């Protein structure tokens, strides 16, 4: 399990990410020395380069996209009026 250290220890500095056993990770997390580390995976093109959105940000896999709502219904038509009798 990977953990990110929050305090300076004998084998790691603050912010270091190390692979430790589950037992060690549980002790480090419960004592407040480290927190679980989740790797961020980015969406990749077919040539294994990361996909970039319109604003220059990398797209994270598994993240919900904030897309504008699409209209699936047809636009409502105005009711037609009856012609006036002369």
Helices and strands as residue ranges (DSSP letters): E 2-5, E 17-19, H 22-30, E 34-36
